[in-house]
């Protein structure tokens, strides 16, 4: 996105210099412009409301989202990466142990995700299989 897409959706704005504007914030009843908009050289658009509105509030008010603040470039597409299944499984297991230590009772779905993650992580590991059995006994689904 260029800043122009955002500027076209606000009521009033004024250019402050090269790639910088101030506009009436659409997220609150603004009497004087408090929304600062900057388009960086790489095409990223920065927004900041001096009255304290969050970026999400501003974007929601003009029917945009965070992705609209970034240009569609090869760099952006390459920088997105998926989390591997093993990393996700480790996170599920760690979260389970954390909640259990705090005495929180997990939902049925959380129990199933925990068991599935443990099974994937433990493939061929007898010790972890015993942990799965113990977790099942302590917290039956």
C-alpha positions, -999 to +999 in steps of 0.1 A: +000+000+000+010+035-005+000+062+020-023+074-007-047+045+000-050+056+036-052+093+028-081+087+005-100+073+034-096+101+059-116+133+059-088+160+061-051+158+058-021+181+052+013+172+037+042+180+061+070+171+038+083+143+016+063+112+026+048+127+058+012+138+065-010+148+094-047+139+092-079+140+112-080+107+130-110+086+119-109+066+152-121+094+174-139+127+171-108+148+162-110+185+161-075+191+150-053+167+130-036+142+153-029+112+131+006+112+118+013+092+086+047+085+072+056+065+041+091+052+044+115+047+015+108+009+014+071+016+011+061+008+046+034+031+060+037+042+097+007+056+116+006+073+150-023+090+166-011+117+191-045+114+209-037+078+218-058+057+194-042+024+186-032+014+150-059-012+150-086+013+159-074+037+132-073+009+106-107-005+116-122+030+112-111+032+076-117-005+068-081-015+064-058-040+082-021-043+091-012-059+058-023-027+041+005-009+057+031-029+039+039-030+001+033-061-019+069-069-027+090-101-032+108-092+001+076-092+020+064-125+006+098-142+013+099-129+049+068-148+058+076-182+070+056-210+085+063-224+119+074-261+116+052-288+131+079-297+156+081-261+169+043-259+171+043-292+190+069-280+215+049-249+221+017-269+228+036-291+252+052-262+270+019-243+272+002-274+287+029-278+314+027-241+322-011-242+326-009-274+346+017-258+370-007-229+375-036-254+383-056-245+352-079-271+339-074-276+301-103-280+277-110-313+260-096-299+227-064-287+245-060-322+260-063-338+225-038-313+210-014-320+239-016-358+234-012-354+196+018-332+200+035-355+225+029-385+202+045-367+172+074-355+193+079-389+210+079-412+179+099-442+190+107-428+225+094-451+252+099-425+280+076-400+263+051-427+257+049-432+295+045-394+299+015-396+276+000-424+296+005-405+329-010-373+314-040-394+303-045-408+338-041-375+355-063-356+331-087-380+313-105-366+283 
